[in-house]
Amino acid sequence: MGTLYYGGSATPIHIEDRSLAHLKVVIATKLRRGESFTVTWTHDDERQGKSTIWVHPSIPLGFVFDDPEPPPLSREWIENLATSANSSGGIALAAEHLDDQTPDPAPQAVEVTAN
């Protein structure tokens, strides 16, 4: 289970390592371009509901992964997250749909484009 530290909040956001790795790629690309957006996720613990954060280049973020080895990345999942980041609803973090369990050998080549 990875952790996202957002802004000055002492409350960590726990996200599974593989999901966090995909989210990190999209967030880093958007912030490098100076773009702001929202990220929403459903609570998976005893809390009900969901949370949303506003991601902006001026707000500090930290990504901490439990596993020292980076997980394999899926080009399709990155593209889906990037598409949602470019929408008015922002990123809606959801579980990856795995039709094919084979990881993409070159996910770093994904171009994230703005709409």
FENCOR-V765481 format. One record per residue. N is the residue number from 1. RES is the residue in one small letter. SS is DSSP state (H for helix, E for strand, L for the rest). OMEGA is omega in whole degrees, -180 to 180 (none if undefined). Layout:
BEGIN
<<N | RES | SS | OMEGA> <N | RES | SS | OMEGA>>
END
This chain:
BEGIN
<<1 | m | L | 178> <2 | g | E | -178> <3 | t | E | 174> <4 | l | E | 175> <5 | y | E | -172> <6 | y | E | 176> <7 | g | L | -179> <8 | g | L | -178> <9 | s | L | 176> <10 | a | L | -179> <11 | t | L | 180> <12 | p | L | 176> <13 | i | E | -176> <14 | h | E | -179> <15 | i | E | 179> <16 | e | L | -174> <17 | d | H | -177> <18 | r | H | 177> <19 | s | H | -179> <20 | l | H | 179> <21 | a | H | 179> <22 | h | H | 179> <23 | l | H | 180> <24 | k | H | 180> <25 | v | H | -177> <26 | v | H | 179> <27 | i | H | -179> <28 | a | H | 179> <29 | t | H | -180> <30 | k | H | -178> <31 | l | H | 176> <32 | r | H | 179> <33 | r | L | -179> <34 | g | L | -177> <35 | e | L | 176> <36 | s | L | -178> <37 | f | E | 176> <38 | t | E | 172> <39 | v | E | -179> <40 | t | E | 176> <41 | w | E | 177> <42 | t | E | 179> <43 | h | L | -180> <44 | d | L | 178> <45 | d | L | -178> <46 | e | L | 178> <47 | r | L | 176> <48 | q | L | 172> <49 | g | L | -178> <50 | k | E | 178> <51 | s | E | 177> <52 | t | E | 173> <53 | i | E | 175> <54 | w | E | -179> <55 | v | E | -177> <56 | h | L | -179> <57 | p | L | -178> <58 | s | L | -178> <59 | i | L | -178> <60 | p | L | 177> <61 | l | E | 174> <62 | g | E | 179> <63 | f | E | 178> <64 | v | E | -179> <65 | f | L | 178> <66 | d | L | -179> <67 | d | L | -179> <68 | p | L | 178> <69 | e | L | 179> <70 | p | L | 179> <71 | p | L | 175> <72 | p | L | -178> <73 | l | L | 178> <74 | s | L | 178> <75 | r | H | -178> <76 | e | H | -180> <77 | w | H | 177> <78 | i | H | 179> <79 | e | H | 178> <80 | n | H | 178> <81 | l | H | 180> <82 | a | H | 178> <83 | t | H | 180> <84 | s | H | 178> <85 | a | H | -179> <86 | n | L | 180> <87 | s | L | 180> <88 | s | L | 180> <89 | g | L | -179> <90 | g | L | -180> <91 | i | E | 172> <92 | a | E | -176> <93 | l | L | 180> <94 | a | L | 179> <95 | a | L | 178> <96 | e | L | 174> <97 | h | L | -175> <98 | l | L | 172> <99 | d | L | -177> <100 | d | L | -177> <101 | q | L | -179> <102 | t | L | 179> <103 | p | L | 176> <104 | d | L | -177> <105 | p | L | -176> <106 | a | L | -178> <107 | p | H | -180> <108 | q | H | -179> <109 | a | H | -178> <110 | v | L | 176> <111 | e | L | 178> <112 | v | L | -176> <113 | t | L | 177> <114 | a | L | 178> <115 | n | L | none>>
END
